[in-house]
Amino acid sequence: MSKSSSDHLIELIHSLSKAEKRNFKLYAKRNSSQEDLKFILLFDYIDKSSCYSDAEALAKIPEIKKEQLSNIKAHLYKQLLAGLRILNTTKYTQIEIREYIDYAVILLNKGFYHQALKQLEKAGQLAKNGGYNILALEVVELEKIIESQFITKTLSQRADYLTNQSSSKEEQVSYSVFFSNLSLQLHALYLKVGFVRDEKENLFVQQFFQSKMIAFKIQDLGFEGRIYYYNAMVSYNHIIQDFVMCYKYARQWVDLFYENPEYIDSRKEIFLRAQHNLLGALFHLRDYKRFKEVFAKYDSEKDIMKGKENIEQVYLLYLHMNRINQYYFEGNFDEGIKIVPEILSFIERYQSKMDEHQIVVLNYKIACLYFGSGDNKTTIRYLNKVIQFKDSSLREDIQCFARILNLISHFELGNNELVEYQVKSVYRFLIKMGELHGVQKEIFFFLRQLPFSSLTDVRKAFKVLHRKLVKLAQDPYEKRAFLYLDIISWLECKLGNRTVQEVIREKFEKEIQTGSKLYFPKEEGV
């Protein structure tokens, strides 16, 4: 359900710090009459109210009439944004640049051309230092307008300079827009279906990507263009599960920031996303040594989130996701579930600001932690948060694997009748989503044999399923199933009378000792 304007106003007021509230009141009262300050009364009421309602607001603030309330709320919201803009001018370079541009427009319209050019000079320098090509182009275009209206002594030299600057910035902006569009389209495709599921989908994604790609030279992109280029390349290779190339471009993306540290502060969110993608590639490549090094560096950069709540949210989101991945790596699920309360606190704090995909992924990851620790009841509780999510088209792959893990968890609890009933429902869901591939088919065949007549039959069925899944794990399109759910280790724990945690931990330790990837065993099985 979409939020009303009242919801947005309440969220904004409750997000303000004490300093921001104080500055807002000073700003709002600067030139206002008593009649104009009704919105301040509403501000104070909302600030002190834990549960706002229009009816109660009108009862508590008799100065405001019912027919005025809507306009006063709109005016309050506008004043809040105006006050925050002034307060944050020196904190956000983009706002400062636009302020100089606004000053230049005012001075230009008053006929003060030299003064306008001086303001644009300041804006242009800030835009250049921050790598803001779109704003830099806007500055140059405004300078051209001034030069065409007001003939300066340096026009002959300035004409060529401004023309060259305009052409250069226009080219860089064009590349930035192209690659940002491409990365956004690829991200939307990934949110819809996740990884490619077969050769047909792989071919479709490749053809889509190649049809969009243009010829260019990397040195012509500029800093901003290269950011979006690496983003697009990471997204593309992630979808087609080429994690080696995904690592290559994610590494270049992160290194670009380290080579140009002056841009980190102005693009913290993109910098954090680059690091998160690098960690994701290393996780899928099962390169624990590098993963741990990169994650330690990420964890040490806590200062990056100071002063910006949105950056704090992004930093903590990626921190929690990769902490979970590290516990997956190590097979240390008992330790992993200890951080769940912290993650839940994070979700509760930022839920209104998080997108639905992030919440779905976190709940699925938490469910897998509990599954690895052997707590199937809690696994089911968190899987239900994914399964009951209204938009089943969001990350169809996770929606499908959540249902399979749910069946396995019920099987572990001995709920055979429930499993037998749910198998048909899940089967129909997977058919609808186009997700019934080799791994899913074999699991369904196994579960359809319930109830087994004897322990011997159970063990035999486990061995057959294990042998088939190990073979499927070598298929590049079937392997995606094991990125979400380590069913092979689960089978090995059943065959060896051990816990999932013990099996995964043993594989991890062998990988560390030998330096080879032993996570997926050879076809001969147990």
N, C-alpha and C positions, 0 to 999 in steps of 0.2 A: 504494500500500500504506500502511495506517495505521501510525502509529508506536506502539511499545510504551511502557510507563511508564518503562522503562530509558532509552529514547531521549530522552524528555522530561527526565528527571533529568540525563542527561549534557549535553544542550544547555544546560540552566539553569546547571549548574556551570561549564561552559566559557565562558559569557557573562559571568560575574562579573568585576568589576574587582578589583585587588589590595586596595583599600580595603574592598570588599564582602566579600571572602573573610576579611579580618582581622576585620571587625565580626561576621561570622557565627560565627567560632570563639569570640570573646568572649561572644557571646550564647548559643551552644550549651553552653559550659562553665560557665555562671554557677551553676547549681544541680545539676549532673549528677554522678553517681557514676562510677567507672571502668567499671562494667558498662554504664551507660547510654551511654557514649561510643563504642560500637562504630560508630555511624553517622559519627563523626568520622574514624575510620580509613578507612571506605569513601569518605568525602568526599575525603580526601587522596589515596587511590589513584586515584579517578576524575579528580581535578584534574591529576594528573601523567601520566595515561594518554592516549595519542593514539588508541588503539583498545581500547575496553573490551569485556570478555567476563566473564560470570558465573563461568565455570570458572577463569579466570586470577585473578579477584578472590578467590575462595575459596582458591586456592593461595597467594596473596600475603598474605592476612589470615587466619591460622589461628584467630584469636579468634572469627571468624564461622562458624557452622555452616550447612550448606546449607539446612536447614529454616528458618533465621532470616533468610536473605538477603532474601526478598521483603518481609517486614515491616520490616526495617531500611531498605531502599530507600524504602519508603512513608513511614517516619518521618523519614528524611533530607529527603525532598522537602517534607514538611510543615514541618519546622524551618527549611528554607531560606526558604520563603515567609513564615513568621512573622518571621524575622530581617530579611528585606528590607522587610516591612511597617513594622516599627519604625524601620528606618533611613531609610525614605522618607516618614515621617509628615509632616514639615514641607515636603517637596518637592512632594507631591501634595495639593492642597486637598481632594479628595474623601475621601482617607484620613483627613485631619485632622478633617473634618466627622463622618465615621462614628465616629471615636474619641470625640469629644465625645458623640455619641448613645449609644455603648456605655457611657460613664461615667454618663450620665444614667439609663440602664436599671438599672445596678448600684445607684446611689444611690436610685432609686425603689423598688427591691425591698427595700432596707434601711430604707425609710421616711423618707429624708432628702429631702423634697420641695423645700425651698428650694434645697438644693445641686444637685438634679437640674435645676431650672429655670435655674439659673445656667449649667450646662453646655449646656443647650439654647439659651440666649441666645447663647452663643459660636458654637454650631453654626449657628444661624439667621442670624447676621450674616455668617459665612463663605459660607453658601449663597446669601444675597442678593447679596453682593459678586461671587460667581462666576457668578451666574445659573443655579444648579443648582436648578431648580424642583421636581424629584422629591424631592431631599433636603430642600428647604425645606418641602415638604408633609409629609414624614415627621416633621420637627421639630415643626410645628404640631400634627399629630395626636397626638404624644406629649405636647405641652403640654396639649392638651385632656383627655387621660386623667388627667394630674396634677391639673389644676384640678377635674376631676369627683370625684377621690378626696380632695383636700385643699383645703378651703375657705380661700382666701387673702382678705386684706382688700380686695384689688382685684378680686375675682371679678366684680362687676357690670360694671365697665369692661372687664375682660379677656374676658368672654364674647362681647360684640359684636365686639371686636377679633379674637379668635381665629376666630370664625365667618366674618368677612369675609375674613381671611387665608386660611383653609382653602378657601373658595369660589373666591377669586381664583386661588390656586395650583392648585387642582383643574382649573379651566378652562384655564389655561396648560399644565399637564401633559397634559391631554386633547388639545390642539392639537399639542403636541410629539410625542406618541405617534402621533397620526393621520398627520401629515406625514412622520415618520420611517418609518412603515410603508409609506406610499405611495412614498417615494423608494427604499426597499429593494426593493419589488416591481418598480419600473421598472428599477432597476439589474440585477435578476435577469433581466428580460426582455431587456435590452440584451446581457448576457453570453451569452444563448442565441442570439439571431439578429442582433444588431447593429442597423443602421439598417433602417427599413421598406423593403420591396422593391417594393411595388406599392400600388395604391389600396385593395385589399382589406385588406392589413395596416395601412395608414394609418388606415382606418376602424375597424379592430379596436382599435388603440391609442387612438384618439380616444374611442371609446365606452367603453373600459375606464377611461380617465382621467376622463371626464366622469361616469361612474357612481359613481366613488369620491369625487369632489370634493364638498366641503360649503360652505355659506355661512358667511362669517366677515368680521370686520373686521381689517385688518392690524395696527392698534394694540392689538388684544386678544391677539395671539399671544405677546407677550413676546420677548425676545432669542432664546431657544432655539427657540421655535416658528417664528420668522422664518427662522432658519438652515435648518431642515428644509423649510420652505415653498419657499425659493429653491432648495434642493437638488432638491426634487421637480419644480419648474418647469423647471430646467435639464435634468434627466434626460428629462423628457417631450419638450421641444422638440429635444433632441439626437437622440432616437430618430426623430422624424418629420422630421428634417433642416431644421427651421426655425432656422437658425443666427443670424438677426437677433434673434429672441426669446430664443434661448439666450444670446446676448451680453448682452441687456438684463437678464435675471435673474442671470446670473453677475456682472455689474457691480454690481448691487444687493447681491448676496451678499458680495462683497469689500468694498464700501463700508460695509456694516453693521459689519464688523470695524474698519475705520479710524475709523468714528464712535464705536465703543465699544472702544477699545484695551485697556481693562482686562480684556476677555474673551479676548484673543488667547492669553495664556500658558496659560490653562486649556483651550483648545480649538485647539491648534496644528495638529493633524492636519486638522481641518475647515477651518481657515483656509487651509492649504496646498492642500487639495482645491478650495476655492473659486477660488483663483488659477489652479490647473491647468485648471479648467473654463473660466475666462475666457480663458486662452491658447488652449485648444482651439477655442473659438468664433471667436476672431480668426484662427486658422490656417485654419479652414474658410471664413471670409469673405474670406480673402486680404487682410487689413488689416495689412500688414507694419509700418507705422509704429507703430500702437498695440501690435501684438504685441511689437515690440522694446522699447518703453517699459515695458510690463508685465513682460516677461521680465527686463529689466535690474533692475527693482525687486525681483523675486523672487530673482534671483541675488545681490542685495546683502544679503538677509536671512539670511545664513549663521548668524548668532548664534542664530536661532530653534531650531536643532537641538541646541544645547549641553545636555549633561546627560541627554538622553533618546534612547536608541538607536532606539526605534521612530519617533521624529520624524525622526531623521537618515536612516533608511531611506526614509521617505515623501518627505522633502525631496529626497534624491538621486535617487529614482525619477522624480519629476516634472521635476527638473533635466535628467536625461539624455533623457527623452522630448521635452522642448521644445527642447533643444539640437539633437536630430535634426530636429525640425520646422523649426527655423530654417535648417538646411542644406538641407532640402527647398525651403523658400521661396526661398532664394538660388540654388538649383541648384549648390551648392558641395559636391558629393559627395566630391571628393578630400580636402577638409579634414575632411569628416564621418567618413570611415573612420579618421581619426587618433585619434578618441576611442573607437573600438570596444574597444581593450584596457582602457580605464578602465571602460567599461560591463560588460565581461565580468568584471572584478575585482569590481565591485559585485554582479553576479549571484552570483558564487561566494561572496562574503562573506555575502549575505543569503538565499541560495536556500532554506534551511530555514524562513525566516520569510516569504518572498514567496508570494503566491497564484499559482496556475498561469496565470491569465489574464495577469498582468503579465509573466511570463516569455515566454509565447507572443507577446505584443505587441512586446516588446523584440527578440526574435529576428526577427520579421517586419520591423520597422523597420530593423534592421541589414542584413537581406537586401536591402531596397530601397536602402539607401545604396550597397552594393556594385554593385547593378544600375545605379544612376545613374552610378557611376564606371567602368562597363564591365567589371567583374570578374565574369563570369558563373559561373565555377567556384565562387567563394566565395559568390556569391548562392545557388547551389543547396545548398551546405553548410548555410547558415543556414535556408533554406526547409525542408530535410529535418527540422530540429529542430521546425518547426511541423507539417509533414505527418505525422511519425512520433509526434506527441503522441497518447497513448492515447485521451483523451476528445475525439473529433471534434465533439461537441455543444457544446463551449465555443467561443464566437465562431465560429459556422458561416461567417460572412461572410469572416473572415480565413483560415479553413481552405480555403475555396473559391478565394479570390484567390491564396493561396500556391501552389496547384496550377496555376493559370493562368500565374503568373509563372515557375514552374518549367518549364513547357512552352516559354515564350518564351525562357528562358535556354538551354535545350537546343537550341532552334532557332538561337540566336545562335552556339552552339558547333559547329553543323553536324551535330548528332546526329539526323539526319532519321529514321533507323530507330527510334530510341528515342522520338522525338516521336510518330511514327505509332502505335507500340505504346501509349504512355501516353495518347494522345488518347481512346481508347476507355475506359480505366480512369477518367480524370478526368471524362469525359462521364457515366458511370454514377454517379460520386460526386455530381456536381452535380444530377443528376436526383433522387437520393435525398435530397439536402438541400434540394431545391426552389429551387435557385439558378441554373437555366438560363434567364437572361433575355437581352435583346437584345444587350448587349455580349458576353456569353459565347458566344452563338450565332454571332456574326459572327467572333469569334476562332477558334472551332472550324472554321467553314467555311473560313477562311483556311489553317489548319494542315492540314486534310484534303487540301488540294491538293498537299501535298508528295509527292514532290520536284518542283519546278518545272522545266520543260524548258529554260528559258533565262532569262537576266538580264532580258530584256524582259518575260517573263511574271511574274517576281518583282516588278518595278517596277509593272507594271499591277495586280497583286494588292494591293500596298501602297497604291496610290492609291485603289482601290475600298474597301478596308477603312478607310482614313483618312476618306474621304467619309462612309461610313456611321456611323463612330464619332463624328465631329464632329456629325452630326445627332442621334445618340442622346444626346450630352453635354448637349443642351438639355432633355432629359426629366428632370424632378425625381427620378424613381425610378431612372433609368438612371445619373444623374450620380454616384450613390454608388460606382459601380465606379471612378471616377477619383479618389475620395478616397483609395483604397488604392494605385492603380497607374496611373501616367500613361502609358497606352498610346499616346495621341495624340502626345505628344512623342517617344516611341520610334519611331513611324511616320515622323514628320517628320525624325528624325535619319537614318533609312534612306533616305528620299527625297532628302535634301539632302547625303548622305555626310558627316554630322557626328556628333558624340557626343551622347548623351542629355543630358549635362551642359551642353554648349554650347547646345542648344535651350532647355532649361529656364532657363538663366542669361539668355539673350537675352530670353525672355518676362518674366522677373522685372525686368530692367533697363527694359524698355519700360513695365511697370506702374508702376515708380517714377517714370519720366519723365513719363508721361501722367496718372497718377493714376487710370486706369481699369483694370478687370479684363479683361486680355487672355489670361488663362490658357487659356480654352476658345475656340478660334477660331470664326469664323462658318462657316456650312454650306458655303460655296464651297470651303473647304479650301485646299490648298497651291497 
